[in-house]
Amino acid sequence: MSTFFQNWAEAAYTSLGFFWMALWAFILGYVISSMIQVFVTEKRMQRVMGKGKTSGVLLGAFFGFISSSCSFSALASAKSIFKKGASFVASISFLLASTNLVIELGIIISIFLGWQFVVGEYIGGVLLILISWVLIRLINPEQLISQARERLGKEKKDQGQKENSNWQDKLQNETQWARVGKKYKMEWQMVWKDVTVGFTIAGIVAAFVPDEFFRTLFINSGKAQADFTFFEILQHVIVGPVAAFLTFIGSMGNIPLAALLFSKKVSFAGVMAFIFSDLVVFPVLRINARYYGWKMSLFILFLLFTSLIGTSLLLHYGFDLFGKLPDPSLVKIQNREFFKLDYTFFLNLAFLAISAYLVYLGFFKRKDVGHSMGEMAPKSEVLEQVLKYLSFVCYLWLGVGIVLRYIIL
């Protein structure tokens, strides 16, 4: 029993240490995301993305890059852009970019996994878009696209907001910065459950799950990348999305788990497939079905899953060709000293101060400033309630674990 309590203490310490490592990056990413969403409106995106097929794809990728990383926000925005006249491939480009090319995700990945995974994430995001584009051109699902547009055309039209100033003027306006503060709070409201559960699970898995489990789940893992055959890598790439599906956690919360998988020597391709999988889980399938119908939703699932497999394989063999596959031994998960006086400590203090100022500005000094929440995809109320209460259980687990580590054991 003493071993169990020691593992409990280690799991809680690891979970909180993970979050401490990533805190400043979360704040930086969500501040940038909030600023962009206030200063660059969706209406402006819709206006320029509907002008041409090729330019629409490029603009979709760009606007996705500067948007929020929340999958539910991305799904709603992609639907709105498609409804307003953007091509289907431009909407898919926006959706993929907003969940794979976003700034905050790259920052978190750099902390937990290193520069190769950051490069892989951004190159992979581009490859996902290109492969999806080619598949759409080859399959040419005109009937499905027409049916989806017809279905969306029956929805009530949005009135939208008038744009009465440009972004340069907004930057000098305290009212707009108060809106940034409100949007920043909303960003945390969208992800706090995923982050809580994801980081807690990562600590539990690190402390309790033996390496044999990973070697069974991912064939031949635990060995150097050079030992993997093509079919072993393909199995990793297919199992990675299955593992992501079972966690039901968004991409930001999944990064510590991805680091854990890589530390157990799962292939680079398998870990990248795990990271790319936030759009091929059941909640996303259900939301797309509500928007476009089940036939289109299943087509989008096929499109994204096929692109994900191709991208992960291309990244693995591309990095291998140049001798740049990352070394799993450099990703250290357990037995780390997380809470010490280093650059992470001072960065966290600085960004907590920025966070406090934005909240003060948006909710105390300028509480009179209104802020309209962007459209969100319809979440499952049952799943959200499960995640909410699971988060409270996580806080209890973490609290008891820290007491065990520092007071009892």
Sequence and secondary structure as in RCSB ss.txt:
>XXXX:A:sequence
MSTFFQNWAEAAYTSLGFFWMALWAFILGYVISSMIQVFVTEKRMQRVMGKGKTSGVLLGAFFGFISSSCSFSAL
ASAKSIFKKGASFVASISFLLASTNLVIELGIIISIFLGWQFVVGEYIGGVLLILISWVLIRLINPEQLISQARE
RLGKEKKDQGQKENSNWQDKLQNETQWARVGKKYKMEWQMVWKDVTVGFTIAGIVAAFVPDEFFRTLFINSGKAQ
ADFTFFEILQHVIVGPVAAFLTFIGSMGNIPLAALLFSKKVSFAGVMAFIFSDLVVFPVLRINARYYGWKMSLFI
LFLLFTSLIGTSLLLHYGFDLFGKLPDPSLVKIQNREFFKLDYTFFLNLAFLAISAYLVYLGFFKRKDVGHSMGE
MAPKSEVLEQVLKYLSFVCYLWLGVGIVLRYIIL
>XXXX:A:secstr
 HHHHHHHHHHHHHHHHHHHHHHHHHHHHHHHHHHHHHHS HHHHHHHHTS HHHHHHHHHHHHHTS   HHHHH
HHHHHHHHTT  HHHHHHHHHHHHHS HHHHHHHHHHT HHHHHHHHHHHHHHHHHHHHHHHHH  HHHHHHHHH
HHHTS         S HHHHHT HHHHHHHHHHHHHHHHHHHHHHHHHHHHHHHHHHHS HHHHHHHTTTTTS G
GG  HHHHHHHHHHHHHHHHHHT  HHHHHHHHHHHHHTT  HHHHHHHHGGGGSSHHHHHHHHHHH HHHHHHH
HHHHHHHHHHHHHHHHHHHHHTT    GGG   SS   SSSSHHHHHHHHHHHHHHHHHHIIIIITTT       
     HHHHHHHHHHHHHHHHHHHHHHHIIIII 
